[in-house]
Amino acid sequence: MLPLNVLFQKPRAWNLQAVQLWLQSLLATKDFIYFIYCLTFVTSNLNMKFALIPVLCRSLEHVAKFLRRNFSHSYLYRKYLDEACLWVESNTTTLGILTSHAEIGVGFLFIVSLFSWQRNIIQTFMYWQFAI
């Protein structure tokens, strides 16, 4: 949520047209989609730790960019974190593929969960609308 707050601030005016323009620019971002993804699983009765993979991959990318940008001259960063951050930044496509596979897997877990006692039809429908 922090990148959304930092990038998009507040609407310039609090009338309907200004708020709609602000929301349209916000809704199309990748970070907002992951925010909605998190909200979907916070409200879930299902305990799917598998669903954390896309969120963790995205946060790992953000942390690596932040560390490389702000601590690149630090001795501790160069000694312990430089290689890891370089690996994350050079393998963003691999993390994206992992995220995609995890999202598809979670979708199928939702479908399988429809046959259990913890079924949530509305949440499954919402997830598949989000995924498509």
N, CA, C and O of each residue as an XYZ file, in Angstrom:
528
protein
N       0.827     -1.185      0.000
C       0.000      0.000      0.000
C       0.870      1.247      0.000
O       0.455      2.288     -0.509
N       2.063      1.159      0.560
C       2.929      2.330      0.623
C       3.269      2.881     -0.757
O       3.191      4.095     -0.942
N       3.647      2.046     -1.751
C       3.905      2.625     -3.067
C       2.685      3.330     -3.647
O       2.831      4.334     -4.343
N       1.493      2.826     -3.376
C       0.287      3.490     -3.873
C       0.134      4.861     -3.241
O      -0.213      5.832     -3.913
N       0.395      4.932     -1.954
C       0.269      6.204     -1.245
C       1.332      7.196     -1.701
O       1.047      8.384     -1.852
N       2.547      6.724     -1.918
C       3.641      7.607     -2.317
C       3.465      8.080     -3.757
O       3.682      9.258     -4.045
N       3.080      7.199     -4.656
C       2.965      7.551     -6.066
C       1.746      8.407     -6.381
O       1.820      9.304     -7.220
N       0.633      8.142     -5.721
C      -0.610      8.768     -6.139
C      -1.147      9.808     -5.171
O      -2.148     10.457     -5.476
N      -0.522      9.990     -4.021
C      -0.882     11.035     -3.061
C      -2.388     11.044     -2.793
O      -2.975      9.995     -2.527
N      -3.002     12.194     -2.860
C      -4.449     12.353     -2.670
C      -5.019     13.016     -3.923
O      -4.277     13.615     -4.701
N      -6.307     12.912     -4.114
C      -6.903     13.647     -5.246
C      -6.698     15.150     -5.078
O      -6.649     15.656     -3.957
N      -6.578     15.851     -6.190
C      -6.347     17.303     -6.133
C      -7.530     18.036     -5.525
O      -7.357     18.984     -4.760
N      -8.712     17.600     -5.863
C      -9.926     18.189     -5.297
C     -10.817     17.035     -4.837
O     -10.652     15.899     -5.282
N     -11.731     17.325     -3.974
C     -12.595     16.281     -3.442
C     -13.979     16.303     -4.078
O     -14.978     16.014     -3.419
N     -14.030     16.647     -5.365
C     -15.302     16.530     -6.071
C     -15.310     15.208     -6.831
O     -14.281     14.539     -6.925
N     -16.449     14.834     -7.364
C     -16.622     13.525     -7.990
C     -15.693     13.319     -9.180
O     -15.103     12.248     -9.318
N     -15.553     14.310    -10.032
C     -14.729     14.172    -11.227
C     -13.248     13.993    -10.872
O     -12.569     13.166    -11.482
N     -12.747     14.743     -9.912
C     -11.341     14.630     -9.521
C     -11.057     13.281     -8.866
O     -10.008     12.682     -9.106
N     -11.978     12.806     -8.049
C     -11.800     11.507     -7.390
C     -11.861     10.382     -8.423
O     -11.110      9.412     -8.324
N     -12.750     10.503     -9.414
C     -12.819      9.486    -10.462
C     -11.533      9.437    -11.272
O     -11.049      8.345    -11.568
N     -10.971     10.563    -11.636
C      -9.704     10.587    -12.368
C      -8.582      9.976    -11.543
O      -7.752      9.232    -12.065
N      -8.559     10.292    -10.260
C      -7.538      9.755     -9.370
C      -7.672      8.234     -9.265
O      -6.674      7.517     -9.328
N      -8.897      7.745     -9.105
C      -9.107      6.303     -8.995
C      -8.778      5.581    -10.294
O      -8.245      4.472    -10.258
N      -9.083      6.184    -11.443
C      -8.761      5.543    -12.716
C      -7.264      5.392    -12.893
O      -6.809      4.374    -13.415
N      -6.494      6.371    -12.475
C      -5.037      6.248    -12.581
C      -4.501      5.243    -11.568
O      -3.476      4.608    -11.813
N      -5.168      5.094    -10.456
C      -4.728      4.176     -9.409
C      -5.092      2.732     -9.719
O      -4.297      1.829     -9.459
N      -6.276      2.497    -10.269
C      -6.766      1.143    -10.491
C      -5.964      0.375    -11.535
O      -5.958     -0.856    -11.512
N      -5.305      1.047    -12.424
C      -4.586      0.370    -13.496
C      -3.177     -0.071    -13.093
O      -2.498     -0.729    -13.881
N      -2.730      0.270    -11.904
C      -1.354     -0.039    -11.526
C      -1.208     -1.472    -11.033
O      -2.159     -2.080    -10.542
N      -0.022     -1.986    -11.172
C       0.286     -3.336    -10.733
C       0.216     -3.448     -9.207
O      -0.198     -4.480     -8.678
N       0.614     -2.399     -8.512
C       0.603     -2.428     -7.058
C      -0.809     -2.490     -6.502
O      -1.045     -3.149     -5.490
N      -1.752     -1.815     -7.147
C      -3.134     -1.862     -6.678
C      -3.708     -3.256     -6.862
O      -4.469     -3.727     -6.018
N      -3.359     -3.912     -7.940
C      -3.844     -5.272     -8.172
C      -3.344     -6.200     -7.067
O      -4.095     -7.055     -6.598
N      -2.095     -6.046     -6.645
C      -1.580     -6.877     -5.558
C      -2.204     -6.497     -4.218
O      -2.334     -7.346     -3.335
N      -2.587     -5.241     -4.058
C      -3.298     -4.823     -2.858
C      -4.658     -5.521     -2.781
O      -5.039     -6.020     -1.722
N      -5.374     -5.557     -3.876
C      -6.663     -6.256     -3.915
C      -6.461     -7.747     -3.697
O      -7.269     -8.394     -3.029
N      -5.396     -8.293     -4.251
C      -5.052     -9.696     -4.059
C      -4.874     -9.998     -2.574
O      -5.364    -11.012     -2.079
N      -4.167     -9.110     -1.863
C      -3.975     -9.294     -0.418
C      -5.305     -9.228      0.329
O      -5.561    -10.037      1.220
N      -6.137     -8.276     -0.031
C      -7.438     -8.154      0.631
C      -8.301     -9.389      0.414
O      -9.068     -9.774      1.296
N      -8.180    -10.008     -0.749
C      -8.945    -11.212     -1.029
C      -8.597    -12.312     -0.046
O      -9.482    -13.041      0.403
N      -7.337    -12.444      0.292
C      -6.927    -13.542      1.152
C      -6.954    -13.199      2.636
O      -6.951    -14.099      3.475
N      -6.982    -11.926      2.970
C      -7.146    -11.554      4.376
C      -8.560    -11.896      4.829
O      -8.770    -12.304      5.972
N      -9.519    -11.731      3.942
C     -10.917    -11.999      4.288
C     -11.295    -13.454      4.080
O     -12.452    -13.816      4.292
N     -10.377    -14.285      3.679
C     -10.680    -15.671      3.355
C     -10.735    -16.555      4.603
O      -9.994    -16.346      5.564
N     -11.617    -17.535      4.566
C     -11.650    -18.558      5.612
C     -10.598    -19.633      5.358
O     -10.214    -20.369      6.266
N     -10.145    -19.711      4.124
C      -9.161    -20.723      3.755
C      -7.777    -20.307      4.219
O      -7.438    -19.124      4.213
N      -6.996    -21.268      4.612
C      -5.638    -20.999      5.047
C      -4.691    -21.424      3.924
O      -4.127    -22.517      3.959
N      -4.521    -20.549      2.926
C      -3.673    -20.855      1.773
C      -2.378    -20.057      1.860
O      -2.326    -18.897      1.452
N      -1.356    -20.674      2.383
C      -0.063    -20.001      2.441
C       0.568    -19.911      1.051
O       1.446    -19.082      0.808
N       0.119    -20.756      0.162
C       0.565    -20.764     -1.223
C       0.245    -19.439     -1.913
O       0.932    -19.037     -2.852
N      -0.794    -18.771     -1.443
C      -1.222    -17.507     -2.040
C      -0.269    -16.363     -1.717
O      -0.355    -15.301     -2.334
N       0.626    -16.557     -0.777
C       1.573    -15.502     -0.423
C       2.711    -15.360     -1.425
O       3.390    -14.333     -1.436
N       2.930    -16.353     -2.256
C       4.066    -16.327     -3.186
C       4.042    -15.105     -4.097
O       5.072    -14.441     -4.211
N       2.927    -14.764     -4.755
C       2.948    -13.559     -5.607
C       3.235    -12.278     -4.834
O       3.961    -11.408     -5.317
N       2.677    -12.161     -3.653
C       2.908    -10.961     -2.856
C       4.360    -10.894     -2.400
O       4.965     -9.822     -2.417
N       4.922    -12.021     -1.994
C       6.314    -12.043     -1.557
C       7.272    -11.734     -2.703
O       8.268    -11.037     -2.508
N       6.981    -12.242     -3.883
C       7.841    -11.948     -5.040
C       7.817    -10.462     -5.369
O       8.858     -9.862     -5.635
N       6.635     -9.876     -5.350
C       6.527     -8.440     -5.649
C       7.232     -7.599     -4.585
O       7.917     -6.632     -4.916
N       7.070     -7.955     -3.325
C       7.741     -7.195     -2.265
C       9.245     -7.396     -2.319
O       9.999     -6.478     -1.994
N       9.696     -8.574     -2.720
C      11.130     -8.823     -2.866
C      11.726     -7.925     -3.950
O      12.832     -7.408     -3.789
N      11.007     -7.739     -5.040
C      11.469     -6.826     -6.088
C      11.564     -5.394     -5.571
O      12.536     -4.691     -5.851
N      10.559     -4.965     -4.818
C      10.569     -3.610     -4.269
C      11.728     -3.414     -3.293
O      12.409     -2.389     -3.332
N      11.948     -4.382     -2.430
C      13.024     -4.269     -1.439
C      14.383     -4.249     -2.122
O      15.260     -3.481     -1.727
N      14.569     -5.073     -3.128
C      15.852     -5.096     -3.837
C      16.125     -3.762     -4.524
O      17.245     -3.254     -4.468
N      15.122     -3.197     -5.164
C      15.299     -1.884     -5.804
C      15.623     -0.813     -4.775
O      16.505      0.020     -4.987
N      14.905     -0.841     -3.659
C      15.135      0.148     -2.608
C      16.544      0.040     -2.047
O      17.224      1.052     -1.881
N      16.991     -1.175     -1.755
C      18.328     -1.362     -1.194
C      19.412     -0.938     -2.168
O      20.369     -0.273     -1.771
N      19.284     -1.305     -3.420
C      20.303     -0.929     -4.405
C      20.348      0.576     -4.623
O      21.418      1.140     -4.855
N      19.196      1.224     -4.550
C      19.151      2.662     -4.770
C      19.670      3.444     -3.563
O      20.361      4.447     -3.740
N      19.358      3.015     -2.353
C      19.653      3.810     -1.172
C      20.885      3.362     -0.372
O      21.448      4.158      0.379
N      21.303      2.116     -0.520
C      22.402      1.622      0.304
C      23.556      1.061     -0.511
O      24.347      0.272      0.008
N      23.667      1.445     -1.755
C      24.700      0.861     -2.613
C      26.110      1.220     -2.168
O      27.054      0.519     -2.533
N      26.287      2.278     -1.400
C      27.620      2.668     -0.941
C      27.937      2.142      0.457
O      29.042      2.358      0.954
N      27.012      1.471      1.085
C      27.206      0.951      2.431
C      28.063     -0.312      2.390
O      27.903     -1.157      1.509
N      28.967     -0.426      3.348
C      29.857     -1.587      3.432
C      29.056     -2.857      3.719
O      29.290     -3.888      3.088
N      28.114     -2.795      4.662
C      27.322     -3.977      5.009
C      26.463     -4.437      3.836
O      26.296     -5.636      3.613
N      25.925     -3.485      3.093
C      25.130     -3.849      1.923
C      25.999     -4.567      0.898
O      25.623     -5.621      0.385
N      27.165     -3.989      0.601
C      28.033     -4.607     -0.409
C      28.516     -5.976      0.035
O      28.680     -6.873     -0.793
N      28.746     -6.148      1.327
C      29.277     -7.417      1.816
C      28.212     -8.518      1.843
O      28.492     -9.654      1.460
N      26.995     -8.192      2.291
C      25.998     -9.233      2.522
C      24.827     -9.245      1.534
O      24.287    -10.316      1.258
N      24.424     -8.117      1.004
C      23.181     -8.051      0.245
C      23.336     -7.750     -1.241
O      22.376     -7.887     -1.999
N      24.508     -7.348     -1.662
C      24.681     -6.930     -3.051
C      24.384     -8.059     -4.034
O      23.676     -7.853     -5.020
N      24.916     -9.237     -3.773
C      24.701    -10.356     -4.694
C      23.234    -10.780     -4.735
O      22.694    -11.084     -5.798
N      22.601    -10.795     -3.565
C      21.186    -11.189     -3.525
C      20.312    -10.186     -4.278
O      19.424    -10.580     -5.033
N      20.558     -8.905     -4.076
C      19.769     -7.882     -4.782
C      20.041     -7.915     -6.278
O      19.131     -7.710     -7.082
N      21.272     -8.168     -6.648
C      21.605     -8.282     -8.066
C      20.895     -9.485     -8.682
O      20.415     -9.411     -9.814
N      20.826    -10.592     -7.941
C      20.128    -11.777     -8.439
C      18.645    -11.479     -8.622
O      18.059    -11.859     -9.635
N      18.036    -10.807     -7.659
C      16.612    -10.493     -7.759
C      16.345     -9.593     -8.963
O      15.395     -9.824     -9.712
N      17.174     -8.575     -9.151
C      16.951     -7.655    -10.266
C      17.227     -8.301    -11.621
O      16.605     -7.931    -12.617
N      18.140     -9.248    -11.671
C      18.428     -9.890    -12.954
C      17.454    -11.031    -13.259
O      17.394    -11.492    -14.399
N      16.709    -11.484    -12.287
C      15.766    -12.589    -12.486
C      14.315    -12.178    -12.252
O      13.526    -12.961    -11.724
N      13.969    -10.983    -12.633
C      12.585    -10.540    -12.445
C      11.620    -11.334    -13.324
O      10.468    -11.543    -12.942
N      12.074    -11.775    -14.491
C      11.184    -12.592    -15.330
C      10.921    -13.941    -14.680
O       9.811    -14.466    -14.768
N      11.930    -14.507    -14.027
C      11.738    -15.772    -13.319
C      10.755    -15.593    -12.170
O       9.893    -16.443    -11.943
N      10.887    -14.485    -11.447
C       9.939    -14.208    -10.364
C       8.534    -13.981    -10.914
O       7.551    -14.376    -10.286
N       8.434    -13.351    -12.077
C       7.134    -13.154    -12.710
C       6.490    -14.469    -13.114
O       5.283    -14.653    -12.956
N       7.299    -15.381    -13.634
C       6.785    -16.710    -14.013
C       6.336    -17.474    -12.770
O       5.284    -18.112    -12.776
N       7.132    -17.409    -11.708
C       6.759    -18.056    -10.452
C       5.454    -17.485     -9.918
O       4.596    -18.224     -9.435
N       5.310    -16.168    -10.006
C       4.084    -15.515     -9.573
C       2.887    -15.989    -10.395
O       1.823    -16.278     -9.847
N       3.069    -16.066    -11.699
C       1.976    -16.514    -12.573
C       1.549    -17.941    -12.260
O       0.356    -18.239    -12.195
N       2.518    -18.811    -12.069
C       2.196    -20.202    -11.751
C       1.491    -20.312    -10.399
O       0.557    -21.098    -10.243
N       1.938    -19.525     -9.432
C       1.303    -19.554     -8.116
C      -0.129    -19.034     -8.191
O      -1.020    -19.582     -7.542
N      -0.359    -17.981     -8.977
C      -1.719    -17.446     -9.108
C      -2.645    -18.453     -9.775
O      -3.802    -18.588     -9.376
N      -2.155    -19.154    -10.776
C      -2.971    -20.183    -11.433
C      -3.250    -21.324    -10.461
O      -4.367    -21.838    -10.404
N      -2.227    -21.722     -9.691
C      -2.411    -22.776     -8.692
C      -3.423    -22.398     -7.636
O      -4.232    -23.230     -7.226
N      -3.389    -21.156     -7.190
C      -4.360    -20.687     -6.198
C      -5.764    -20.707     -6.786
O      -6.724    -21.043     -6.092
N      -5.890    -20.353     -8.048
C      -7.200    -20.414     -8.694
C      -7.768    -21.818     -8.690
O      -8.951    -22.015     -8.410
N      -6.932    -22.791     -9.000
C      -7.407    -24.176     -8.971
C      -7.669    -24.656     -7.543
O      -8.566    -25.470     -7.323
N      -6.897    -24.163     -6.573
C      -7.195    -24.489     -5.179
C      -8.550    -23.939     -4.753
O      -9.268    -24.577     -3.983
N      -8.898    -22.771     -5.249
C     -10.223    -22.224     -4.975
C     -11.311    -23.133     -5.544
O     -12.324    -23.383     -4.891
N     -11.096    -23.620     -6.753
C     -12.093    -24.506     -7.360
C     -12.220    -25.796     -6.555
O     -13.330    -26.270     -6.313
N     -11.091    -26.366     -6.141
C     -11.126    -27.586     -5.327
C     -11.793    -27.304     -3.983
O     -12.508    -28.153     -3.450
N     -11.558    -26.111     -3.438
C     -12.156    -25.783     -2.140
C     -13.673    -25.665     -2.213
O     -14.345    -25.740     -1.184
N     -14.222    -25.483     -3.406
C     -15.683    -25.437     -3.536
C     -16.333    -26.752     -3.126
O     -17.517    -26.780     -2.789
N     -15.575    -27.835     -3.151
C     -16.107    -29.140     -2.782
C     -15.840    -29.479     -1.316
O     -16.183    -30.570     -0.860
N     -15.231    -28.555     -0.579
C     -14.979    -28.796      0.846
C     -16.018    -28.058      1.678
O     -16.858    -27.340      1.136
N     -15.962    -28.233      2.986
C     -16.911    -27.564      3.882
C     -16.589    -26.083      4.050
O     -17.415    -25.334      4.573
N     -15.401    -25.642      3.617
C     -15.006    -24.239      3.736
C     -15.272    -23.453      2.457
O     -14.647    -22.415      2.240
N     -16.155    -23.904      1.631
C     -16.355    -23.281      0.333
C     -16.819    -21.833      0.466
O     -17.541    -21.455      1.389
N     -16.372    -21.057     -0.492
C     -16.766    -19.664     -0.558
C     -16.929    -19.327     -2.039
O     -15.963    -18.977     -2.717
N     -18.130    -19.434     -2.517
C     -18.411    -19.280     -3.935
C     -18.128    -17.859     -4.399
O     -17.559    -17.656     -5.472
N     -18.518    -16.885     -3.604
C     -18.328    -15.483     -3.997
C     -16.841    -15.149     -4.101
O     -16.414    -14.472     -5.036
N     -16.066    -15.626     -3.143
C     -14.627    -15.342     -3.182
C     -13.962    -16.040     -4.365
O     -13.071    -15.469     -4.995
N     -14.374    -17.250     -4.672
C     -13.831    -17.942     -5.841
C     -14.163    -17.184     -7.116
O     -13.301    -17.015     -7.978
N     -15.390    -16.730     -7.242
C     -15.798    -15.951     -8.406
C     -14.995    -14.657     -8.493
O     -14.531    -14.284     -9.570
N     -14.830    -13.973     -7.364
C     -14.065    -12.724     -7.361
C     -12.610    -12.976     -7.763
O     -12.028    -12.187     -8.507
N     -12.028    -14.062     -7.277
C     -10.637    -14.352     -7.626
C     -10.491    -14.612     -9.114
O      -9.564    -14.098     -9.740
N     -11.387    -15.397     -9.692
C     -11.285    -15.678    -11.109
C     -11.563    -14.447    -11.956
O     -11.020    -14.333    -13.054
N     -12.382    -13.532    -11.489
C     -12.569    -12.268    -12.206
C     -11.306    -11.432    -12.141
O     -10.941    -10.765    -13.109
N     -10.639    -11.470    -10.992
C      -9.377    -10.750    -10.818
C      -8.282    -11.359    -11.682
O      -7.478    -10.634    -12.267
N      -8.245    -12.680    -11.765
C      -7.177    -13.363    -12.495
C      -7.308    -13.177    -14.003
O      -6.307    -13.184    -14.719
N      -8.510    -13.014    -14.476
C      -8.711    -12.867    -15.916
C      -8.585    -11.438    -16.254
O      -8.716    -11.065    -17.420
